C-alpha cells in the first residue's frame, strides 16, 4: 500500500501539471483574443466624414416605342407625294408613343463647387439627372462630359453653399490585402457602407480600354455603380464599376476603376468636356510561343497585327497584317494589351516611331497618330452607312464576302436594309442587292458614292444612274436626287 502512494502522488501531480498548462493555454488564448480585437479596423471614425460626399444619382429617360403594325402598314400604302400628305404627317406623329424609364446609381462630390463623378453607364441616354444627398436634398445635375472607354461621367450641380468633397488618393500605392470601404446606393438603399480588402490588382475584364481594374470583396451590388472605394485615410482609390455574379447579387467579386485613371479622365472632361485619344488603326493579338517559334523569334512578346484598317495611320505608315509591334514611341511593348493604352495617350498629330518584326527582321516605321473619334468614324464610314437614298450599305470586304458568300470577283456596296417609303425602296431596290457603279463610276467605297452624289448635286443633275446586281442578273435604275 505504501508503495502505491508515490505512484498516486505522481499521477495527481501530473494531473495538476496538465491542469496548470490548460489554465496557461486559456490565459494565452484570452490574451490573443484581446490583442486580435485591438487590431481590428474600426471605420466609425472616418465614415461620418465620408457619407456627405457620396450621392445617389437617379435618371429619367424617355423611351419612344412604335405603335401597332396597322399604322405602319397604312403608312406604307400611302404614296410619298399625294393629297394624303397631311394624313401621313399625322400618322407619323402618332406612330410612336413615349414612355419614361428610371434608373439609379451612385456618385461622389470632388469639389466644393459641385462637380460630381459617376459611371457613364449610370447616366447613359438620360434626359434628366437628379443628385440626392445624405441630407435628403435633391438637385438637378448637368452632364459635363462622358468617356465610354473608361465608363466615367462628370456631372455639375449649381449650388450656392460650399460642399464637402472627396479627394482622390494614389491607386498605384494600394496593396493586395489592404482594407477599403465602399459607399453607395445598392438597390436604392442610399448611404450604405460596406468594407473589404483589395483582392487583386491589374484585372482585365474586357471592359473598354481599362485592363487594370481593382478587384475587391467588399459588398458591391446594383446601384453601387459610380460609388467610391475609400482607403483607411478616407481617400478615393477606386470607382465601383462592375461585379462578377451568376445571380446578379454580390458574391464577393467586385471591380473598380483605379483612381489614377479616373482622375486623369475627370480633369480632361472638366477642361474640354470630352476625351481625345490617339488612333493607330490596327487589330492586334498576343504573340504566343507557337507564333514565336513559327516565325523564328526568341521571345513571345509584343503585339501581332492581325488587321489594318483602310486609310488609318497604320495603313498610311505601311504597317501590315502579320507585323509584330515590339516598340511604340520609345516604349517597349511586351504584351498585346499594352499597345492600346500607349497609343491612346499619344499626342494627336505626333509622328512616332513604331518598331516591328517582319519576316524575322526588325524594321522601324514612322506613323502620324490621328484622333480616335475621327478614326472610328472613318472605320464606320468604310464599313457601314445608312440613309443614302434610304439604304443601309456595307463596303464589300473580306468579312462581308465571307458572311454573305459573295464571290471574289464582285466588288461594290452591299445593300443591308431599306427604309420604309425611301427613294431606293420605291425604285425596287432590295436588301441583298449589290451596287456596282454610279454614274458609270465603279463603287469602291461608300465615300466614292457620296462624292458622286455631291458632284451631281453641284451640277444640278436629276438623279444617279446606277448598275445593280441581284443574283446572277444586273439591271439599271435612276435614283432621283429630289
C-alpha positions as CSV (number, residue, x, y, z in Angstrom):
1,X,0.0,0.0,0.0
2,X,2.9,2.3,0.9
3,X,4.4,1.5,-2.5
4,X,1.3,2.8,-4.2
5,X,1.3,6.2,-2.6
6,X,4.2,7.6,-4.6
7,X,2.6,6.5,-7.8
8,X,-0.8,8.0,-6.9
9,X,1.0,11.2,-5.9
10,X,2.9,11.4,-9.2
11,X,-0.3,10.8,-11.1
12,X,-2.1,13.6,-9.2
13,X,0.9,15.8,-9.6
14,X,0.9,15.1,-13.3
15,X,-2.7,16.0,-13.5
16,X,-2.0,19.2,-11.7
17,X,0.6,20.0,-14.2
18,X,-1.8,19.3,-17.0
19,X,-4.4,21.5,-15.4
20,X,-1.9,24.3,-14.9
21,X,-0.9,24.0,-18.5
22,X,-4.6,24.2,-19.5
23,X,-5.0,27.3,-17.5
24,X,-1.9,28.8,-19.1
25,X,-3.3,28.0,-22.5
26,X,-6.6,29.5,-21.8
27,X,-4.9,32.6,-20.4
28,X,-2.7,32.8,-23.5
29,X,-5.7,32.4,-25.8
30,X,-7.5,35.2,-23.9
31,X,-4.6,37.4,-24.4
32,X,-4.5,36.6,-28.1
33,X,-8.2,37.4,-28.4
34,X,-7.7,40.7,-26.7
35,X,-4.8,41.5,-29.0
36,X,-6.8,40.4,-32.1
37,X,-9.7,42.6,-31.0
38,X,-7.4,45.6,-30.6
39,X,-6.0,45.1,-34.1
40,X,-9.5,45.0,-35.8
41,X,-10.0,48.0,-38.2
42,X,-12.7,50.4,-37.0
43,X,-14.1,52.6,-39.7
44,X,-16.5,54.5,-37.5
45,X,-14.0,57.4,-37.2
46,X,-13.9,58.1,-40.9
47,X,-17.3,57.1,-42.2
48,X,-19.2,60.2,-40.8
49,X,-16.9,62.5,-42.9
50,X,-17.3,60.3,-46.0
51,X,-21.1,60.0,-46.2
52,X,-21.8,63.6,-47.1
53,X,-19.5,63.4,-50.1
54,X,-21.4,60.4,-51.6
55,X,-24.6,60.9,-53.5
56,X,-27.3,59.0,-55.2
57,X,-27.6,59.6,-59.0
58,X,-31.1,59.0,-60.5
59,X,-32.0,59.4,-64.1
60,X,-35.1,59.7,-66.2
61,X,-35.1,58.5,-69.8
62,X,-37.8,58.9,-72.4
63,X,-38.4,55.7,-74.5
64,X,-40.1,56.0,-77.8
65,X,-41.9,52.9,-78.8
66,X,-43.8,52.0,-82.0
67,X,-47.5,51.7,-82.1
68,X,-49.4,48.9,-83.7
69,X,-48.4,47.4,-87.0
70,X,-51.6,48.6,-88.6
71,X,-50.4,52.2,-88.6
72,X,-47.1,51.1,-90.2
73,X,-48.9,49.2,-92.9
74,X,-51.2,52.2,-93.6
75,X,-48.1,54.4,-93.9
76,X,-46.6,52.0,-96.4
77,X,-49.7,52.1,-98.6
78,X,-49.8,55.9,-98.8
79,X,-47.9,57.4,-101.8
80,X,-44.9,59.6,-100.8
81,X,-46.3,62.6,-102.6
82,X,-50.1,62.7,-102.6
83,X,-53.1,64.6,-101.4
84,X,-52.8,62.4,-98.3
85,X,-49.7,64.4,-97.1
86,X,-51.5,65.9,-94.0
87,X,-52.8,62.4,-93.1
88,X,-49.3,61.0,-93.5
89,X,-47.8,63.6,-91.1
90,X,-50.5,63.0,-88.5
91,X,-50.0,59.2,-88.7
92,X,-46.2,59.5,-88.4
93,X,-46.5,61.6,-85.3
94,X,-48.9,59.1,-83.7
95,X,-46.9,56.1,-84.8
96,X,-44.6,56.4,-81.9
97,X,-45.5,56.5,-78.2
98,X,-43.3,58.0,-75.4
99,X,-42.7,56.3,-72.1
100,X,-40.4,57.1,-69.2
101,X,-37.7,54.8,-67.7
102,X,-36.0,55.3,-64.4
103,X,-32.6,54.1,-63.1
104,X,-30.3,54.9,-60.2
105,X,-26.6,54.6,-59.3
106,X,-24.1,56.3,-57.1
107,X,-21.5,59.1,-57.4
108,X,-19.3,61.3,-55.3
109,X,-18.6,65.1,-55.0
110,X,-15.0,66.0,-56.0
111,X,-15.1,69.8,-55.5
112,X,-16.8,72.3,-53.2
113,X,-18.5,74.0,-56.2
114,X,-20.5,70.9,-57.2
115,X,-18.6,68.7,-59.6
116,X,-19.6,65.0,-59.2
117,X,-18.2,61.8,-60.6
118,X,-20.2,58.7,-61.6
119,X,-20.2,55.9,-64.2
120,X,-21.1,56.7,-67.8
121,X,-23.5,53.7,-67.9
122,X,-25.4,55.2,-64.9
123,X,-26.4,58.3,-66.9
124,X,-26.3,56.8,-70.5
125,X,-29.1,58.3,-72.6
126,X,-30.6,60.2,-69.6
127,X,-32.9,63.1,-70.4
128,X,-32.9,64.3,-66.8
129,X,-30.3,63.6,-64.0
130,X,-31.1,64.2,-60.3
131,X,-28.5,64.1,-57.5
132,X,-29.6,63.2,-53.9
133,X,-27.5,64.0,-50.8
134,X,-27.5,62.1,-47.5
135,X,-29.5,65.0,-46.0
136,X,-32.3,64.3,-48.4
137,X,-31.6,67.4,-50.6
138,X,-32.2,66.8,-54.3
139,X,-30.7,68.9,-57.1
140,X,-30.9,68.7,-60.9
141,X,-27.5,68.0,-62.4
142,X,-25.9,68.9,-65.8
143,X,-23.8,66.4,-67.8
144,X,-20.4,67.9,-68.4
145,X,-19.0,65.0,-70.3
146,X,-18.6,61.3,-70.6
147,X,-15.9,58.8,-71.5
148,X,-17.3,55.5,-72.7
149,X,-13.9,53.9,-72.9
150,X,-13.4,54.1,-69.1
151,X,-17.1,54.3,-68.2
152,X,-16.7,57.7,-66.4
153,X,-19.1,60.6,-66.4
154,X,-18.7,64.1,-64.9
155,X,-21.7,66.0,-63.6
156,X,-22.2,69.6,-62.3
157,X,-24.8,71.0,-60.0
158,X,-25.4,74.7,-59.3
159,X,-25.3,75.3,-55.6
160,X,-24.6,78.5,-53.5
161,X,-23.0,76.8,-50.4
162,X,-19.7,75.0,-50.4
163,X,-19.9,71.2,-50.4
164,X,-17.9,68.6,-48.6
165,X,-16.0,66.7,-51.2
166,X,-13.9,63.6,-51.5
167,X,-10.2,63.6,-52.5
168,X,-8.6,61.2,-55.0
169,X,-5.9,59.0,-53.5
170,X,-3.0,57.3,-55.3
171,X,-4.2,54.0,-56.5
172,X,-0.7,52.9,-57.6
173,X,0.2,52.6,-53.9
174,X,-2.6,50.3,-52.8
175,X,-1.6,46.8,-52.0
176,X,-3.4,43.4,-52.1
177,X,-4.9,42.7,-48.6
178,X,-5.4,46.4,-47.7
179,X,-8.8,47.4,-46.2
180,X,-11.2,49.6,-48.3
181,X,-14.7,51.0,-47.7
182,X,-17.3,51.1,-50.4
183,X,-20.2,53.6,-50.0
184,X,-23.1,53.8,-52.4
185,X,-26.8,53.2,-53.2
186,X,-27.3,49.4,-53.6
187,X,-30.8,48.5,-54.5
188,X,-31.9,52.1,-53.7
189,X,-30.6,51.9,-50.1
190,X,-28.7,55.2,-50.1
191,X,-25.7,55.7,-47.8
192,X,-24.9,52.1,-47.5
193,X,-21.4,51.3,-46.2
194,X,-19.5,48.0,-46.8
195,X,-15.9,47.0,-46.0
196,X,-13.5,44.6,-47.5
197,X,-10.0,44.2,-48.8
198,X,-8.2,44.7,-52.1
199,X,-8.4,41.2,-53.5
200,X,-6.3,41.7,-56.7
201,X,-4.9,44.3,-59.0
202,X,-4.5,44.6,-62.7
203,X,-7.6,42.7,-63.6
204,X,-8.6,42.7,-67.3
205,X,-12.3,42.1,-67.6
206,X,-12.6,43.1,-71.3
207,X,-14.4,46.4,-70.4
208,X,-13.3,49.2,-72.7
209,X,-9.7,50.4,-72.6
210,X,-9.1,49.6,-68.9
211,X,-7.1,46.5,-68.3
212,X,-6.1,47.4,-64.8
213,X,-9.2,47.0,-62.6
214,X,-9.0,46.8,-58.9
215,X,-10.8,43.7,-57.5
216,X,-12.4,43.8,-54.0
217,X,-14.5,41.5,-51.8
218,X,-16.4,44.5,-50.3
219,X,-20.1,44.1,-50.9
220,X,-21.0,45.8,-54.3
221,X,-24.4,45.4,-55.8
222,X,-26.7,47.0,-58.3
223,X,-26.9,50.7,-57.5
224,X,-23.3,50.9,-56.3
225,X,-22.1,51.8,-59.8
226,X,-20.2,55.1,-59.7
227,X,-19.7,55.0,-56.0
228,X,-16.3,55.5,-54.4
229,X,-13.9,53.0,-52.7
230,X,-12.1,54.7,-49.9
231,X,-8.9,53.7,-48.3
232,X,-8.4,53.9,-44.5
233,X,-7.2,57.5,-44.9
234,X,-10.6,58.5,-46.4
235,X,-9.2,59.0,-49.9
236,X,-10.8,57.6,-53.1
237,X,-8.7,54.8,-54.6
238,X,-11.4,53.4,-57.0
239,X,-14.8,53.8,-58.5
240,X,-17.2,50.8,-58.3
241,X,-17.9,49.8,-61.9
242,X,-18.8,46.1,-62.3
243,X,-19.4,42.8,-60.4
244,X,-18.9,39.2,-61.3
245,X,-22.1,37.4,-60.4
246,X,-24.0,34.5,-61.8
247,X,-27.1,35.6,-59.8
248,X,-26.9,39.3,-60.2
249,X,-26.1,39.9,-56.5
250,X,-22.8,40.3,-54.6
251,X,-20.6,37.1,-54.3
252,X,-17.5,39.0,-53.2
253,X,-16.1,39.7,-56.6
254,X,-16.4,43.4,-57.5
255,X,-14.3,45.6,-59.8
256,X,-13.4,49.3,-59.6
257,X,-11.7,51.8,-61.9
258,X,-8.4,52.9,-60.3
259,X,-8.4,56.5,-59.0
260,X,-5.3,57.4,-61.0
261,X,-7.0,56.5,-64.3
262,X,-10.3,58.2,-63.2
263,X,-8.6,61.4,-62.0
264,X,-6.9,62.0,-65.4
265,X,-10.1,61.4,-67.3
266,X,-12.1,63.7,-64.9
267,X,-9.6,66.6,-65.3
268,X,-9.8,66.4,-69.1
269,X,-13.6,66.2,-69.0
270,X,-13.6,69.2,-66.7
271,X,-11.4,71.1,-69.2
272,X,-12.8,70.1,-72.6
273,X,-16.0,68.1,-72.0
274,X,-14.5,65.2,-74.0
275,X,-11.5,62.9,-74.2
276,X,-9.0,63.0,-77.0
277,X,-7.2,59.7,-77.7
278,X,-4.6,58.6,-80.2
279,X,-5.7,56.3,-83.0
280,X,-3.4,53.8,-84.9
281,X,-5.9,51.7,-86.8
282,X,-5.0,48.1,-86.1
283,X,-6.4,45.0,-84.5
284,X,-3.9,43.0,-82.5
285,X,-3.5,39.7,-80.6
286,X,-1.0,38.2,-78.2
287,X,2.2,36.6,-79.6
288,X,2.1,33.0,-78.4
289,X,5.1,30.7,-78.1
290,X,3.8,28.8,-81.1
291,X,3.7,32.0,-83.2
292,X,7.2,33.0,-82.0
293,X,8.6,29.6,-82.9
294,X,6.9,29.6,-86.3
295,X,8.4,32.9,-87.3
296,X,11.8,32.1,-85.6
297,X,11.9,34.8,-83.0
298,X,13.3,34.2,-79.5
299,X,10.7,36.0,-77.3
300,X,6.9,35.5,-77.3
301,X,6.3,39.2,-76.7
302,X,4.9,42.2,-78.5
303,X,1.5,42.8,-80.3
304,X,0.8,40.9,-83.5
305,X,-1.1,42.9,-86.1
306,X,-4.0,40.8,-87.5
307,X,-5.8,43.6,-89.3
308,X,-5.0,47.1,-90.6
309,X,-8.0,49.4,-91.2
310,X,-8.1,51.2,-94.5
311,X,-6.9,54.8,-94.6
312,X,-5.8,54.6,-91.0
313,X,-2.4,55.9,-89.7
314,X,-1.1,52.3,-89.6
315,X,-2.2,51.9,-93.3
316,X,-0.5,55.1,-94.3
317,X,2.6,54.1,-92.3
318,X,2.9,50.8,-94.2
319,X,2.1,48.6,-91.2
320,X,1.0,45.2,-92.5
321,X,-1.0,42.2,-91.0
322,X,1.5,39.8,-89.5
323,X,3.8,42.5,-88.3
324,X,4.8,42.2,-84.6
325,X,4.9,45.6,-82.9
326,X,7.7,45.5,-80.2
327,X,8.2,49.2,-79.5
328,X,5.9,52.2,-79.9
329,X,7.1,55.8,-79.5
330,X,10.1,54.6,-77.5
331,X,8.1,52.3,-75.1
332,X,8.7,48.6,-75.2
333,X,5.6,46.5,-75.9
334,X,5.8,43.2,-74.2
335,X,2.1,42.3,-74.1
336,X,-0.7,42.9,-76.6
337,X,-2.9,44.8,-74.1
338,X,-0.1,47.4,-73.5
339,X,-0.4,48.8,-77.1
340,X,-3.9,50.4,-77.0
341,X,-3.1,52.2,-73.8
342,X,0.2,53.6,-75.1
343,X,-1.4,54.7,-78.4
344,X,-4.4,56.3,-76.6
345,X,-2.1,58.5,-74.6
346,X,0.0,59.7,-77.6
347,X,-0.5,63.3,-78.7
348,X,-2.7,63.8,-81.7
349,X,-0.8,64.6,-84.8
350,X,2.6,63.4,-83.4
351,X,4.8,61.4,-85.8
352,X,6.1,58.4,-83.8
353,X,8.5,55.5,-84.5
354,X,7.0,52.1,-84.5
355,X,9.5,49.2,-84.2
356,X,8.2,46.0,-85.8
357,X,9.4,42.5,-86.7
358,X,8.6,41.4,-90.2
359,X,9.9,38.2,-91.8
360,X,12.4,37.8,-88.9
361,X,13.9,41.3,-89.5
362,X,13.5,44.4,-87.3
363,X,12.1,47.5,-89.1
364,X,11.3,51.0,-87.9
365,X,8.3,52.7,-89.4
366,X,7.0,56.2,-88.9
367,X,3.3,56.8,-88.3
368,X,1.4,60.0,-87.7
369,X,-1.2,59.5,-84.9
370,X,-4.8,60.7,-85.5
371,X,-7.6,61.2,-83.1
372,X,-9.6,58.1,-82.1
373,X,-13.0,59.6,-82.8
374,X,-12.1,60.6,-86.3
375,X,-10.5,57.1,-86.9
376,X,-13.6,55.3,-85.6
377,X,-15.8,57.5,-87.8
378,X,-13.6,56.5,-90.8
379,X,-13.9,52.8,-89.9
380,X,-17.7,53.2,-89.6
381,X,-17.9,55.1,-93.0
382,X,-15.9,52.4,-94.7
383,X,-17.9,49.6,-93.2
384,X,-21.5,50.8,-93.0
385,X,-23.6,53.8,-93.9
386,X,-27.4,54.3,-93.7
387,X,-29.9,56.7,-95.2
388,X,-28.2,57.1,-98.6
389,X,-31.4,57.1,-100.6
390,X,-32.8,55.2,-97.6
391,X,-30.4,52.3,-98.0
392,X,-28.2,50.7,-95.4
393,X,-24.8,49.9,-97.1
394,X,-21.7,48.0,-96.4
395,X,-18.5,48.0,-98.4
396,X,-17.8,44.5,-99.7
397,X,-14.5,43.5,-97.9
398,X,-13.2,40.1,-96.9
399,X,-15.5,39.9,-93.8
400,X,-18.6,40.8,-95.8
401,X,-17.7,38.3,-98.6
402,X,-17.4,35.5,-96.0
403,X,-20.6,36.4,-94.2
404,X,-22.8,36.9,-97.3
405,X,-21.0,34.4,-99.5
406,X,-20.0,36.9,-102.2
407,X,-17.6,35.9,-105.0
408,X,-14.1,37.4,-105.0
409,X,-14.7,38.7,-108.5
410,X,-17.5,41.0,-107.3
411,X,-16.8,44.4,-105.7
412,X,-19.1,47.3,-104.8
413,X,-21.6,48.1,-102.0
414,X,-24.0,45.6,-100.3
415,X,-27.5,46.8,-99.5
416,X,-28.2,45.6,-96.0
417,X,-31.6,47.2,-95.4
418,X,-34.1,49.6,-96.9
419,X,-36.1,52.2,-95.0
420,X,-39.9,52.4,-95.4
421,X,-41.1,54.8,-98.1
422,X,-37.5,55.5,-99.2
423,X,-36.4,56.6,-102.7
424,X,-34.4,53.4,-103.2
425,X,-37.3,51.3,-102.0
426,X,-39.7,53.0,-104.3
427,X,-37.4,52.1,-107.2
428,X,-37.4,48.5,-106.3
429,X,-34.0,48.2,-104.5
430,X,-34.0,45.3,-102.0
431,X,-31.7,44.1,-99.2
432,X,-29.1,41.8,-100.7
433,X,-28.6,43.9,-103.9
434,X,-25.1,44.9,-104.8
435,X,-24.4,48.5,-106.1
436,X,-21.8,48.0,-108.8
437,X,-21.5,51.6,-110.2
438,X,-22.9,55.1,-110.0
439,X,-22.9,57.5,-113.0
440,X,-20.6,55.0,-114.7
441,X,-18.0,55.0,-111.9
442,X,-17.2,51.8,-110.1
443,X,-18.1,51.9,-106.4
444,X,-15.0,51.0,-104.4
445,X,-16.3,52.5,-101.2
446,X,-19.2,54.4,-99.6
447,X,-17.2,57.5,-99.8
448,X,-17.0,57.1,-103.6
449,X,-20.8,57.1,-103.8
450,X,-21.1,60.2,-101.5
451,X,-18.6,62.1,-103.7
452,X,-20.7,61.2,-106.8
453,X,-23.9,62.4,-105.2
454,X,-22.3,65.7,-104.1
455,X,-20.8,66.3,-107.6
456,X,-24.1,65.5,-109.2
457,X,-26.0,67.9,-106.9
458,X,-23.5,70.7,-107.7
459,X,-24.1,70.4,-111.4
460,X,-27.9,70.1,-110.6
461,X,-28.2,66.6,-112.0
462,X,-31.6,64.9,-112.0
463,X,-30.5,61.7,-110.5
464,X,-27.9,59.0,-110.0
465,X,-27.6,56.3,-112.7
466,X,-26.8,53.0,-111.0
467,X,-26.0,49.5,-112.1
468,X,-27.2,46.9,-109.6
469,X,-26.5,43.2,-109.3
470,X,-29.2,40.9,-107.9
471,X,-28.4,37.2,-108.0
472,X,-27.0,36.4,-111.4
473,X,-28.6,39.4,-113.1
474,X,-27.6,43.1,-113.5
475,X,-30.1,45.9,-114.0
476,X,-30.0,49.7,-114.2
477,X,-32.1,52.3,-112.3
478,X,-32.0,56.1,-111.7
479,X,-32.4,57.3,-108.1
480,X,-33.7,60.9,-108.2
481,X,-31.8,63.5,-106.2
482,X,-35.0,65.4,-105.4
